[in-house]
Amino acid sequence: MIFRADDLRHLVIRDTLKYLGDWSEAAENLLVGTAIHESGLGFCLKDNRRLGIYHISPSGHRAVWDHYLVHHLELASLVRGLAGQHAFLTDPHGELLSNLKYATAIAWCIYRKAEEPLPEADDIAGLGRFWHRHFHARPSGYPGDFVRNYRDLGSTKGRGTGGMAA
């Protein structure tokens, strides 16, 4: 684990979701849980072809831009604003490894394109099912794994202000 869940939550995820105009406690918990489950909060930043704290594949990254953001131009402009000016042009997938806010925005767009309401913020099993249905074409585990990892690596600090429910 490179990051503490609370640090990632408060310094990256919450700021990014607010910047995008999409903050909710459920969205925040879903993204914290995704980072916990996918990479162990940064313990493993590359898994086969999946990159960064959310383990997003290059094809998944392209799909967000080509099939979702292309239809949401204001959101696309906000997401592009998070990317490095030159780095994005020379190595866009590298931004998933080196730019936490950009990677968070892309992860959120993967969920957002599902156009389904999120489970309640404290429904960790529901968030696990949501992750399983929408985050990867071939999920890296099962909803129960998501829940177990969330409870093992998450923190209960900040409960009531976006903190994780146990």
Summary of the structure (lengths in Angstrom):
residues: 166
radius of gyration: 14.5
end to end distance: 19.5
largest distance: 41.9
contacts: 532
relative contact order: 0.19
helix: 61%
strand: 3%
